[in-house]
Structure formats: structure tokens, C-alpha cells
Amino acid sequence: MVKRQFGHRVRLVLPPDQVAALNAQAHAARALWNLLHDWWTMMPRRLRSLAAAEAAIRQARSDIDWLAVLPAQAAQAVLKTYMKAWRNCWEGRAEAPAFKARLRTVMSVDIPQGRDLHVKRVHRRWGMVNIPKMGRVRFRWTKNLPVGKHANTGNRITGARLVKDALGWHLAFRIQVLEVEPEPHAGPEVGIDVGVNISLALSDGNHHSHGRPARTKDARTDRDKWLNDNEKARLLELECRAAHRKSFGKPGQGTSRRLQRTYDQIARLRARAKRRAVDWQHKTTTLLADQYSVIVVEDLHIPAMVASARGTLQEPGRNVAQKAGLNRSITQEAWGRTLVMLTYKTAQRGGALRKVPAPGTSLRCSACGLTSPGSRRSQARFACKNTGCGWEGNADHNAARNILHLYQTGHPLVPAAGRAVVRRARRVKPATAR
Ligand SMILES: [Zn+2]
């Protein structure tokens, strides 16, 4: 038996008063973080300790009444997350924790203990969950969760986290299950290249395209592909409206309510596109993990500039689009998510994901193995210039064949990390617009 831990995200069905109550909890959690950060950075080093921090939090919760809307467990979780942020900093994985600004912080509340949740299935399609200090809330039942008579010490919900995005409040469960170790997968091996034209090109000639094919040239970003023509027109209209409203703003003046409402509408459309993209990725990766035993991908490195401009979930960077190119950052983000999904889905089915460092895969011919100048005809076509070979095909498909070849010929391999921690580089000065 092997222990497996995973998350499951559900959207909560909340009336407006409960949305307001959760917003208040999230703001209290953020305020508590800021108070804690203040306390920690002002305190002399010899007086800083976990116990002293706990006492300070208790004091703050009794002195400031609006902090009391936050459940005690969630307040404890804020301290735990804060200490973890410092540990990540001391061990070189992240920058020092900082203040959380109201408009730039993802709203979230921790529910660290699974037993507080009392998850129950009430209908074929609906479940109920208990949110501390709020009560029972309905959610869509889309996955069998280990609750009721299915729950035991090996299989259970260990905790959850409430997260708000542009589409509303969600609950992300942390789940732990015991599973029989899978038999080795008997399927074939496959190489995959992530391309611009064909999103996932497979070495056996198949491909999985990403979203709707861009019919018009105005599909400016990858995310736009997931919207239909009406939605795209609406997005453009909203963006124009936001730009127009912004042009009336004076320096030092905050965002007006009207402008903020337009920004919220834009965010909702973008979140809808992202939800569709994630849905496609889940379906595609499940299909691939079912079919193939070993999936080989190129070991790509996310450029430090994209990583640093994007910031972290707690502290997103500003003007990421201008700094790193929206297109690239979204493609990279999506590719990272695909790899995470492939890693756990292949492992679950007895297969594996492998990464090979594969420079020049797009230039080498996969039939004769030679890199002849001019073989890559265009972004999409590859035709070998080597006399006596003349292999022709899709350029992404050619790269995928090369990647599989490198793996099968025992090229030095880099083990595929489950959730690779991307070491954040120093903040790079944004490149000036060209
Ligand atoms: Zn050739």
C-alpha cells in the first residue's frame, strides 16, 4: 500500500451575506499577518520566539474585536504559514515575507483540521461542508471523497483552505488515501514536445491541440483561445473601457469604484478562460497517462525573469505582462501545471514522467539524426536538407521524436521532480520596451 496525498477544489454555493462573512475572515487573516509581520520585524532578536508570537496573537485577538471573526485555528495557521515563509527565506528558497496589500493579495482562510469540516454527501451531486464560524455550506460533489463510513486513519480529509478567485469562494480539500501500489504500466513510451502551433505534439504522430484554433489574428494570448467570439469581443470592450476610465485618473489617486468594477469583470472572463484551460489539461493528461507507460518531455527552464516578475501567490508582481510578456508567462504556467498533472497521474498508473535535457531538438532531423542548416523550413514545417534522407513532417512532431530518441539512447537524465521548487532569482530589472 502507498500513501497518496492530493488536493481537490470545489466551488462553494454561498448567499451574499455568507460571502461577506468569508471576506471579513480573509481580511482579518491578512491583517493578522501584517500585525505579526510588524511585531516580528520590530522586536529585538532575543525576544522573538514562537511562544511570544502566539501570545502576541492572543493579545491582538482580544484587543481588536474585528480580528475575532477569524476562527482561532485559522489564526494559528497564519502564524504557522508566517514561520514557514521565514524558513523558506533562511534556507534560500524565497524572499523574506512582506506585508500583504489589500488589493494584491489572494484572499484565503485556512481550515487546518479536517475534523472541523464534517463533510457529508447529501445528494448524488451535492455535498455539505461545515465552515468554522459560519455553518453548513453546499458544494458540487464531483469526486468521491473519503468521508462518513469511507473515512479511517489511512483515508481521510486532513484539512482545507478557503480561497477566493474572480469566480467566487472555493474550498481546496487536502486529502490523504492509501492505495494498492500499481502494476508497472505495459503501454508504449512516448516523447512530447510543447509547441506553438500544435500544443502537445507526440512522437507517434498524434497531437493534442490546446483550445479552439485561433481563427483570427487577434488571438493575442493563449488564454484568449479559450473564449468564444462573443466573449472575446466583450473582453476587448471591457479592456478599452478600463483604459478609457484609467485615462481620467490623476497621479496619487486610487482606483475608482467604476474602474475597479470593470477590472473585476475582466478578471471574471479571464478566470473563466483559465478554468476551461485547466479542464482541458486534466482531460488530456489523464488520456496520456492511461495510454503511455513512460512520457518523456524536454527539461525546460522557466526563465528567471518570468519567475521574478510574476512574484508569488502571496505577493504577485505588478505589471507582469509588461515585464515578461503575458503570452510567455501564461504558456509557461500552463506547461508547469501540465507537468505536475502528468507526474502524479503517471505514477498513479505505474508509469513515469521523465525529463531529458534536449537542446537543439527542433533543428535535428529525427530520421537521419543530422542537423543540416535550413532543415527547419518554418515554425510548422520540417524538411530534412540532408541528401539521401529528405524526411518531411511537422516541426513539433520532429522535436517530439528527438526527445524520445534522446531518452531511449540513454542520454544523461534529469529525474522529474514532482513539484519542483523554482528558486526565485533576484528581482531582474524589467526589460525596456522595444
Ligand atoms: Zn534527415
Boltz pocket constraint, residues with backbone or C-beta under 6 A from the ligand:
constraints:
  - pocket:
      binder: B
      contacts: [[A, 365], [A, 366], [A, 367], [A, 368], [A, 369], [A, 370], [A, 384], [A, 385], [A, 386], [A, 389], [A, 390], [A, 391]]
      max_distance: 6.0
